[in-house]
Amino acid sequence: MLKRIIIIALIVLLPFIFWYATQFGALQSVPFATAMKMSEQASDVEQAQKVKIDGMFTVKDKGHDHEGHEGDFHAKDIQGTIFKVEYTGKDPLPEMKEGSEISVFGHVHGGDEPYVHASQVILR
């Protein structure tokens, strides 16, 4: 009898758990300003929440495409805010041109020039 109850509970609960994970498990895209506010709310001992920022690759200095070292570049979010991205992911950066639509996944850090410490950058 106990086995039957456990099997019925699994049959009923597994689809609900799967549905819940697909609905609330994905990162929602936020603008850079919202990500900065979320980062400021985190305490000093905890890491800032991972965010996804949709935007486009932009060239801040028209002299060259990528600034600084290989993983540094600038992007513009959907609100028009230009922000710095420091990419330290394992995969190489995708080939980006001015205006390429990208999604940046990482943690936002404040300071003199706020930036996103990105672990993943993908073309959309």
Phi and psi in degrees as a GROMACS rama.xvg file:
@    title "Ramachandran Plot"
@    xaxis  label "Phi"
@    yaxis  label "Psi"
@TYPE xy
-63.4548  -39.616  LEU-2
-61.1341  -41.0219  LYS-3
-63.8471  -41.3085  ARG-4
-64.9782  -42.4281  ILE-5
-64.374  -43.6659  ILE-6
-64.1403  -43.8461  ILE-7
-63.8594  -41.2619  ILE-8
-62.6644  -41.6774  ALA-9
-65.0169  -42.0266  LEU-10
-63.1234  -35.9781  ILE-11
-79.7642  -41.3515  VAL-12
-81.5845  -34.2399  LEU-13
-59.4079  -46.135  LEU-14
-61.6  -37.0972  PRO-15
-65.3007  -43.1071  PHE-16
-63.3248  -43.0304  ILE-17
-61.9212  -46.0156  PHE-18
-60.544  -45.1496  TRP-19
-61.5427  -43.022  TYR-20
-64.1461  -39.3596  ALA-21
-72.2399  -30.6806  THR-22
-76.7737  -41.0406  GLN-23
-116.495  3.27731  PHE-24
-87.861  -23.8609  GLY-25
-82.1412  144.424  ALA-26
-71.2422  133.473  LEU-27
-88.3629  142.202  GLN-28
-73.1865  135.525  SER-29
-129.983  153.964  VAL-30
-71.1136  161.988  PRO-31
-59.5917  -40.668  PHE-32
-61.5549  -41.178  ALA-33
-66.2547  -40.2272  THR-34
-63.4815  -37.0611  ALA-35
-63.6668  -43.0015  MET-36
-62.0693  -41.7127  LYS-37
-62.8415  -38.7672  MET-38
-67.1777  -39.1403  SER-39
-68.5465  -27.1625  GLU-40
-77.5969  -19.33  GLN-41
-72.0163  143.186  ALA-42
-72.755  167.809  SER-43
-64.7791  -28.4905  ASP-44
-87.8716  -20.1785  VAL-45
-100.588  149.728  GLU-46
-75.0831  145.392  GLN-47
-61.4696  152.169  ALA-48
-66.6557  140.038  GLN-49
-71.3026  135.912  LYS-50
-128.808  163.369  VAL-51
-119.537  124.84  LYS-52
-119.685  117.54  ILE-53
-88.5365  139.242  ASP-54
-172.421  -151.782  GLY-55
-139.805  148.382  MET-56
-65.986  134.855  PHE-57
-136.002  148.61  THR-58
-99.9934  111.714  VAL-59
-75.5197  -40.6047  LYS-60
-109.609  115.678  ASP-61
-66.7332  -5.96235  LYS-62
-72.5806  -26.91  GLY-63
-157.912  159.347  HIS-64
-74.3561  -50.418  ASP-65
-107.069  129.894  HIS-66
-88.3798  158.054  GLU-67
60.202  -137.284  GLY-68
-86.9658  177.969  HIS-69
-50.2337  -36.8501  GLU-70
-93.7667  4.56958  GLY-71
-101.277  131.866  ASP-72
-158.592  177.275  PHE-73
-118.566  151.001  HIS-74
-137.059  162.622  ALA-75
-122.659  127.162  LYS-76
-82.635  -177.071  ASP-77
-67.9366  -18.0176  ILE-78
-91.848  -0.853141  GLN-79
90.8285  5.72568  GLY-80
-79.2547  126.433  THR-81
-90.8631  131.133  ILE-82
-138.044  154.865  PHE-83
-85.3465  143.92  LYS-84
-123.195  127.609  VAL-85
-109.874  106.95  GLU-86
-93.3212  126.908  TYR-87
-129.339  21.5544  THR-88
-70.3163  167.007  GLY-89
-74.7195  -39.6757  LYS-90
-77.1737  148.452  ASP-91
-65.965  151.5  PRO-92
-63.3056  144.113  LEU-93
-67.7902  157.648  PRO-94
-72.9161  117.529  GLU-95
-119.194  143.638  MET-96
-122.306  164.877  LYS-97
-49.8844  123.648  GLU-98
91.005  -2.37346  GLY-99
-62.195  129.942  SER-100
-79.4192  127.356  GLU-101
-133.562  162.1  ILE-102
-121.361  130.134  SER-103
-111.716  126.04  VAL-104
-113.145  125.43  PHE-105
172.494  -161.611  GLY-106
-114.572  140.432  HIS-107
-93.8412  137.242  VAL-108
-123.202  141.252  HIS-109
-84.7121  -159.499  GLY-110
121.042  -165.216  GLY-111
-58.8787  -46.5261  ASP-112
-123.467  100.666  GLU-113
-57.3991  146.08  PRO-114
-147.921  166.805  TYR-115
-105.689  124.162  VAL-116
-88.5797  97.9069  HIS-117
-92.9925  137.617  ALA-118
-104.203  -12.9243  SER-119
-152.488  136.07  GLN-120
-133.465  124.633  VAL-121
-127.759  151.11  ILE-122
-80.0511  142.184  LEU-123
